[in-house]
């Protein structure tokens, strides 16, 4: 019985997803902090929504990256 080999191409794609998630994890709090510091500004709500969307996208990309990396390590089920 041959042991499973790591799919390096799929692993690279998973690392890319994690890198995108990491970048978004730094951008989102900066945008949210900027939004909350300027609550009297007319663009408060749109900037708040953009920060929340970037945060949600970061979480989505982190899960997608982890799933892709697990598929690369253990094979698709």
C-alpha atoms as an extended CHARMM CRD file, in Angstrom:
* protein
*
        77  EXT
         1         1  UNK       CA              0.0000000000        0.0000000000        0.0000000000  PROA      1               0.0000000000
         2         2  UNK       CA              1.4810000000        3.3090000000       -1.1120000000  PROA      2               0.0000000000
         3         3  UNK       CA              1.3120000000        6.2540000000        1.3330000000  PROA      3               0.0000000000
         4         4  UNK       CA             -0.5120000000        9.3890000000        0.2330000000  PROA      4               0.0000000000
         5         5  UNK       CA              1.6650000000       12.0090000000       -1.3650000000  PROA      5               0.0000000000
         6         6  UNK       CA              1.1820000000       15.7100000000       -0.7960000000  PROA      6               0.0000000000
         7         7  UNK       CA             -0.2170000000       17.4930000000       -3.8360000000  PROA      7               0.0000000000
         8         8  UNK       CA              2.2210000000       20.4170000000       -4.0280000000  PROA      8               0.0000000000
         9         9  UNK       CA              0.1610000000       22.3720000000       -6.5490000000  PROA      9               0.0000000000
        10        10  UNK       CA             -2.9420000000       22.1770000000       -4.3690000000  PROA      10              0.0000000000
        11        11  UNK       CA             -0.8710000000       23.0290000000       -1.2870000000  PROA      11              0.0000000000
        12        12  UNK       CA              0.4390000000       26.1500000000       -3.0320000000  PROA      12              0.0000000000
        13        13  UNK       CA             -3.1190000000       27.2170000000       -3.7990000000  PROA      13              0.0000000000
        14        14  UNK       CA             -4.0280000000       26.7340000000       -0.1340000000  PROA      14              0.0000000000
        15        15  UNK       CA             -1.0790000000       28.8500000000        0.9630000000  PROA      15              0.0000000000
        16        16  UNK       CA             -2.1870000000       31.5730000000       -1.4520000000  PROA      16              0.0000000000
        17        17  UNK       CA             -5.6640000000       31.5400000000        0.0940000000  PROA      17              0.0000000000
        18        18  UNK       CA             -4.1370000000       31.8100000000        3.5550000000  PROA      18              0.0000000000
        19        19  UNK       CA             -1.9520000000       34.7260000000        2.4460000000  PROA      19              0.0000000000
        20        20  UNK       CA             -5.0110000000       36.5710000000        1.1300000000  PROA      20              0.0000000000
        21        21  UNK       CA             -6.7900000000       35.8540000000        4.4190000000  PROA      21              0.0000000000
        22        22  UNK       CA             -3.8250000000       37.1950000000        6.3950000000  PROA      22              0.0000000000
        23        23  UNK       CA             -3.7500000000       40.4210000000        4.3970000000  PROA      23              0.0000000000
        24        24  UNK       CA             -7.5010000000       40.8970000000        4.8850000000  PROA      24              0.0000000000
        25        25  UNK       CA             -7.1270000000       40.1720000000        8.6090000000  PROA      25              0.0000000000
        26        26  UNK       CA             -4.8540000000       43.2020000000        8.8890000000  PROA      26              0.0000000000
        27        27  UNK       CA             -6.8470000000       45.4970000000        6.5890000000  PROA      27              0.0000000000
        28        28  UNK       CA            -10.2710000000       44.8680000000        8.1480000000  PROA      28              0.0000000000
        29        29  UNK       CA             -9.4920000000       46.1200000000       11.6900000000  PROA      29              0.0000000000
        30        30  UNK       CA             -7.8060000000       49.2300000000       10.2770000000  PROA      30              0.0000000000
        31        31  UNK       CA            -10.8760000000       50.0670000000        8.1890000000  PROA      31              0.0000000000
        32        32  UNK       CA            -13.2400000000       49.3300000000       11.0980000000  PROA      32              0.0000000000
        33        33  UNK       CA            -11.1750000000       51.4710000000       13.4810000000  PROA      33              0.0000000000
        34        34  UNK       CA            -11.1750000000       54.3050000000       10.9660000000  PROA      34              0.0000000000
        35        35  UNK       CA            -14.9330000000       53.9700000000       10.6560000000  PROA      35              0.0000000000
        36        36  UNK       CA            -15.5770000000       54.0520000000       14.3970000000  PROA      36              0.0000000000
        37        37  UNK       CA            -13.2810000000       57.0440000000       14.9240000000  PROA      37              0.0000000000
        38        38  UNK       CA            -15.2810000000       59.0940000000       12.3860000000  PROA      38              0.0000000000
        39        39  UNK       CA            -18.8770000000       58.3230000000       13.3530000000  PROA      39              0.0000000000
        40        40  UNK       CA            -20.0460000000       61.8410000000       12.5430000000  PROA      40              0.0000000000
        41        41  UNK       CA            -18.7070000000       61.6590000000        8.9720000000  PROA      41              0.0000000000
        42        42  UNK       CA            -21.2410000000       61.0750000000        6.1650000000  PROA      42              0.0000000000
        43        43  UNK       CA            -19.3130000000       58.0170000000        4.9140000000  PROA      43              0.0000000000
        44        44  UNK       CA            -19.4200000000       56.2650000000        8.3070000000  PROA      44              0.0000000000
        45        45  UNK       CA            -21.9200000000       53.5550000000        7.2750000000  PROA      45              0.0000000000
        46        46  UNK       CA            -20.3390000000       52.6910000000        3.8810000000  PROA      46              0.0000000000
        47        47  UNK       CA            -16.8540000000       52.4440000000        5.4240000000  PROA      47              0.0000000000
        48        48  UNK       CA            -18.2450000000       50.3060000000        8.2570000000  PROA      48              0.0000000000
        49        49  UNK       CA            -19.8960000000       47.9670000000        5.7460000000  PROA      49              0.0000000000
        50        50  UNK       CA            -16.6670000000       47.7010000000        3.7130000000  PROA      50              0.0000000000
        51        51  UNK       CA            -14.7260000000       46.8090000000        6.8760000000  PROA      51              0.0000000000
        52        52  UNK       CA            -17.2460000000       44.1320000000        7.8350000000  PROA      52              0.0000000000
        53        53  UNK       CA            -17.2370000000       42.6720000000        4.3150000000  PROA      53              0.0000000000
        54        54  UNK       CA            -13.4290000000       42.5050000000        4.2970000000  PROA      54              0.0000000000
        55        55  UNK       CA            -13.5280000000       40.7880000000        7.7020000000  PROA      55              0.0000000000
        56        56  UNK       CA            -16.0580000000       38.2430000000        6.4800000000  PROA      56              0.0000000000
        57        57  UNK       CA            -13.9930000000       37.6500000000        3.3580000000  PROA      57              0.0000000000
        58        58  UNK       CA            -10.9140000000       37.0470000000        5.5400000000  PROA      58              0.0000000000
        59        59  UNK       CA            -12.7500000000       34.3880000000        7.5350000000  PROA      59              0.0000000000
        60        60  UNK       CA            -14.0560000000       32.7700000000        4.3400000000  PROA      60              0.0000000000
        61        61  UNK       CA            -10.5980000000       32.6930000000        2.7590000000  PROA      61              0.0000000000
        62        62  UNK       CA             -9.0450000000       31.2440000000        5.9280000000  PROA      62              0.0000000000
        63        63  UNK       CA            -11.5270000000       28.3570000000        5.9580000000  PROA      63              0.0000000000
        64        64  UNK       CA            -11.1070000000       27.8250000000        2.2190000000  PROA      64              0.0000000000
        65        65  UNK       CA             -7.3210000000       27.8390000000        2.6040000000  PROA      65              0.0000000000
        66        66  UNK       CA             -7.4120000000       25.3440000000        5.4610000000  PROA      66              0.0000000000
        67        67  UNK       CA             -9.7430000000       23.0460000000        3.5380000000  PROA      67              0.0000000000
        68        68  UNK       CA             -7.5370000000       23.2290000000        0.4420000000  PROA      68              0.0000000000
        69        69  UNK       CA             -4.4210000000       22.4780000000        2.4830000000  PROA      69              0.0000000000
        70        70  UNK       CA             -6.1080000000       19.5170000000        4.1760000000  PROA      70              0.0000000000
        71        71  UNK       CA             -7.1360000000       18.2000000000        0.7470000000  PROA      71              0.0000000000
        72        72  UNK       CA             -3.5080000000       18.5510000000       -0.3850000000  PROA      72              0.0000000000
        73        73  UNK       CA             -2.1870000000       16.6590000000        2.6450000000  PROA      73              0.0000000000
        74        74  UNK       CA             -4.7700000000       13.9000000000        2.9500000000  PROA      74              0.0000000000
        75        75  UNK       CA             -6.3880000000       13.7260000000       -0.4830000000  PROA      75              0.0000000000
        76        76  UNK       CA             -9.9280000000       14.6030000000       -1.4650000000  PROA      76              0.0000000000
        77        77  UNK       CA            -12.6930000000       12.5070000000        0.0490000000  PROA      77              0.0000000000
